[in-house]
């Protein structure tokens, strides 16, 4: 397919094969090796299962190709830099092609190839299973946009509707997914599919902590002053849950999260350089942040937080969780009076200074017994467990003594156990 801009998506291959079915040159000349109608239909049905298509599968395919291709035009619209000019005119050549493709007569193909499946792909109903590639919100937007683009009267209307989408959601993987992780031995990112749909309200208690986290994130999204944030405290108190909840709450306002593991910290600077030009707000998420005394990755992190000559871009923050406040483990040899290092005090200060690089630090303590019971009561209520309070607390107390102690995670595990054992799940 002769396109100027929309050339990079792998979906173009399937689109081209569908076009070959219409091309008389391919149908008459066996050397052209046109694909079979059945092969093209099989590809569409497969995409419906993996990508969440519904309704007209052909229209969904065209739509995904248009919103997943990162090119000079789509990037300019995403950054809101393109209001007029040559790019907007030049892209109409591509969009005129897509406008014709939306109008392919699938009924005519059904008759020509005597394949009734062409009728089925025009009104496809899902089996109710989730897409393995996109979150439900993204699938819903794709399906709605497919209907809207198919109704566009011409290429200009198609462009206008697409530009609305690019400005609101962005383009490519960063626009179509919520969360990512670094893959391979470089700063490339890969999407994380089907993020847990947890909300801050699902985390019982910790109201002050949630308010601090929300306020910092809101300020970040609004372009105000915001700080790198460290959530620290005992295991199972809801630190990681809070991060996931923040993502779910603010995804539709352009928030994206990229999870970075300890061995990848050396790539963070390259990653930030890539992100600074995109029209999103990125949180680099460092889960379970801590370092043993022999590990030096914390130096990469300090350098990134402090910033170099170019400074940290305004659209990137670091959120980290840790089970301990002092992120770098110290040993007795780190004491200033140790004879092994004349500058030991400087070494100690270097290690403990990482904590001070986070402008917002939020402590998540383990709940006291009374608070633990309150969490159990609330979770029991949410899960429809009707049990006398005294009996419920007695069972909860036995559970936490035999397991991980007082924490929100222990309370949740207890409730899940109670549902299974007492109510049959």
N, C-alpha and C positions, 0 to 999 in steps of 0.2 A: 504494500500500500504506500503510495507516494505522499508522505507527510513531512512537514518541516519541523514541527515541534513535538508532537506526540509519537515519538519513535522508541522510547526507552522501556516501556512496559512490556512484560512477557505476554500479556494478554493479546497483544497485537497479532501474535501468531495464530491464535484461534479466530480472531476477527478476519484475518486474511483468508483462512480456509473457508470461512462462510462466504466470503466474496467470490471465491473461486467457483462455488456452486452456481453462481449467477452468471459467470463469465462464459459466453459462448465459445470463446477461443479455447478455454481449458476443456470444455465439454467435447469439442470436436477433435482436439489434438491430444492423443494419448501420451505423447512425449512430455506434455506439460505436467502430467502426474497430479491431476486434481484429486483431492481427498474424497473419500466416500461420504455421502450424506450421513450415514450411520456413525462414522468417526467423529464428525463435527457435533452431532447430537449427543454422543457419549461424553464429549468434552464439556458441553454445556451442563449436562446433568451432574457431572463430577464437580464442576464449579459451584453448582447450586448447593451441593452438600458441604463443601469445604468453606465457601465464602458467604454462605447465607442468602443466596438469591431466592427470590420468590416473585410471583406474578409472571411478567414476561422476561424469561431468562436472557434472551438476546439483548434486550434493553439494559438489563443489569450488567451484562458483560461490557457493553459500550460505556456505560456510566462508570464502572470501576476503572476502566482504562483511562478515562478522562480525569478522574480525581486521584489517581495513583502515580501519574507521570510527573516527575520533577524536571522542569525545563525552564529556560529563561523567562518565558511568559508566565507560567504558573507561579514561579517564585516572586516575580515582580508584583503580581496581584496579591499574593499572600502578605508581602511586606507593605502593601498599600502604597506602593511607589508608582503604580501605573494607573493614570487617569485618562491619558490620551496618548497619541504618538504612534510610531510605526508598528510596534509590537502588537497593539490591539487591532490594527488593520491587517497585519500579516497573518495573524492566527486565524482569521476568517477563512483562509484557504483550507486549513485543516478542518475547521468546524463545518464548512460546507460539505466536506466528505462525510463527516460524522452525521450531519443532518440527513443526508441521503441514506446512510446505513440504518438510522432509526426507522426509516420508512420502507425497509425491505418487506416485500409481501410474503410472509411466511406461509399463507394459505396457498399461494402459487407454487411455492417450493414443495408443499405437501402433495399437490397434484402431479407436479413434474416428476418427482422422485418416488411417488407412491409410498410415502413414508408418513404414517399417521402421527408419529412422534412430533412432527412440526406443529401439530395442533396442541400437543401437550405442553410444549415449551412456552406457549403464549399465555398460559394461565396455570402456572405451577404452584402447587400447594406444598408447604414444607411438612415434614413428618413430626414437627414439634421439637426437634433436637436443635441445640445451639450450633452456630457456626464455629468451626475449629480455628478460624483465622481471625475473626473480628469479635469484639464485644457486642452485645445486643443493641446498645445505643448506636454503634456505627452501622450495624446491619440495617437498622430502621432508617437511618439517614440515607443510606445507599438506595434502599428500595423506594423511598419517597422521591429522591432526586431522579431516579430512573423514570418514574412516571412523569415528573415535571419536564425533563429534557425531551422525552418522546413527544410531548405536546407543544414544544417550541415551534413557532410558525416559520422561522428561518434561522440562518446561522448567527445572525446578530442577537436574536432572542436567546439562542443557545449560549452564546458567549456571556450575555448579561446574567443569566441564571447561574452559570458556572462561576462567574466572578463573585457573586454573592456567597456561594459555598466556599470558595477559596479564602475569602476574607474572614469568614466566620470560623471555619474549621481548619484551614490550611490545606496542604497538599502532600501527597506521598505518605510514607509510613508515619512520619511525625504528625500528620493530620488525621490519620485513620486509626491510630492506636493511642492508648493512655500511657503505657509503661514500656520500658525497654531495659535491656542489659547489654553490656559490651560483649562482643563475640570475637573469638580469635585472638591473635597477637597484635591487635592494633585498636584504633578508636572507632571501628565500625560498630553500629548498634543493631540489635535484633529485637523485634517486638515481643512482649510478654502477653500471651493471649488469656482472655477470660479472667480478669482480675476479680478477686473476691468482692462481692457487693456489700461491704461493711460500711456503716456510717458511724459518726462520732456518737450519736445517741445510743448506738449498740454497746458502747463502752460505758458501763455503769460506774458512776463516781468520777473522780479526777476532773471535776468541773473547772477548777482554776487552771489546770494544765492544758485542757482542751481550749480554754479561752485564750491563753497565751499563744498557743500554736496557731489558732485561727486568726488572731489579730496580726501576727507576723506575716502569715500567708496572704491575708487580705491586703495588707500594705504592699507586699511584693507584687500582687496582681494589679494593684492600682497605680503602680509606678512610684510609690512613696518609699520612704526609708524602710529597709528590711534587713535582717541579719541572718547569717548562717546560724543554724539552730542545732543544739545537742539535747537529745532526750536521754536521760540516764536514770538508772534505778534498778531495782531487783528484777529478776527474770519473771515473765508472766504478768507484768503489771499493765500492759496495753500500749507500750511504746510503738512497736511495729504496727499494731492495729490502728493507732492514731495516724500514722503516715499513710496507710492505705485509705483510711477514711477521708483524709484531706484530698487525696487524688480523686476519689469518687465525687467529692463535693464540688471540686473546682475544675474538673476536666473540660466542661463546656465553656469555661472562661479562658481556655488556652493553656491550662497547667499540664505539664508532662513531667514524668519522673523517670530517671535513668538510674538503675541499680548498678553500683560499681563495687566489685569485690576487692579485697585487700591487695591481691597480687596484680591488680590492674591500675593501682593508683598512679603509676608512672605515665599512664595514658590520659589522665584527667586534663592536663593542660591542652593537649591536642584536641580532646573532645570539646572543651570550652571554646577553643578557636573556631570549631565547626559550628557550634550552637549560637554564637554571638550574632550571626547574620539572619537567624530565623525568627519569625514573628510569633514566638511562643514564650512562655515562662517555664524554665526548666529547674527542677530540683534534682540534684545529684544525691542519691540516697545511699548512704553508707551504713549498712545494718551491722550490729554487733561490733562496733568500732572499738578495738583495743589492740595493743601491741605488746609482745614479749620484749624483754630487755635486749635480745639479740636482733630484733627486727628493726629495719631502718626505713620502712615504707612511710612512717609518720613524717619523715622529712619532705617527701614528695607532697604530702597533704598540706603541711605548713607552708610550703612555697606557693601552692595554689591559693590557699586562703589569704595569704598576705598579698598576693598579686605581684606581677612584675611591672615593667615599664608601661605595658599596655593596660594594666589594671583588670579587675574582674568585670565582665560585662553586666549590665543592669538586669539582664534577663536570666541570670543563672544564680542559684543559691545552693548551698550544701546543707542537707539535713542528715543528721547521724543519730543512731541509737547505740547505747552502750550499757552494759551492766555495772560499769564502774565509772566514777567521776575522773579519777586519774587514769587517763587513757593509755599511758605508757607505763608498763610495769617497772618498778624500781627494785633494786636489791640493796643489801647492806653495803655493798661496795660503792654505792652511789652517795654514801654519806660524806659530807664535806671533810670530815677528819680522816677519811680513808687515805693511807699513804700511797695507794696505787695510782692516783691521778692528782697532780698538783692543782689542776683546774676542775676538780670534781664538782664544786658548787655551780660552775657554769654548765656542766653536763646535766646536773639535776634540773636547773632552771630551763634548759632546752627541752627536757622531757615533759615537764609539767606545764610548759607554756602552751602546748597544743590545746588544752582545755580552754585557756583564755582567749583563743582565737575565735571561739563561737560567741557571737554577740548576744544570743539568747540561749540560756541553759535552763532546762525544765526538769525538775526532779519528780520521778514516779516512784513513790514509796510502796512497800508492801502494805496492804490494809491491816488495820488492827482487827481484832476478833469481831467487834461490833460492826465495823464497816464490811468485813467479809460476809457476815450474815445478811447485811443489807443487799450486797451484790447477789447472794444466793436467792434471797426473797424475790428480787426483781427478775432474775433470770427464770426462776420457777414460774412467776406470773406470766412472763412472755411466752413460755413454752406450755402453758396450760396445765401445769402441775398443781393439783389441789391437795394439799397435805397440811395437817396441823403444824403450826410454826415450830413448836417445841420438838416434834419428831423430825422435821426437816433440818433443823439446826443440829440436832444430835447426829443425824446421818452425815451431814456436811462436815461436822467436826471429826468424825471417824475417818471420813475420806481424806481430809487434808492431812491428818496425822500419818496416814499410810502412804501418802503420795508426796506432793511437792511443797507442802506448807501453804500458808495463807497468801493467795494471789487471785487475781481475776481469772487467770488461766485455769487454776485449780477449781474455782467455782464453776466455770464453764464445763470442764471435764466431768465434774460431779453431776451436773444437770444432765449432760448427755448420757452418763451412766444410768442415772435414775430413770430417764425416759425409756431406755432400752430394757432395764431389768424390771421396772415396776409397771410401765405402760406399754411395753412391747414396741418401743420406737415410735 
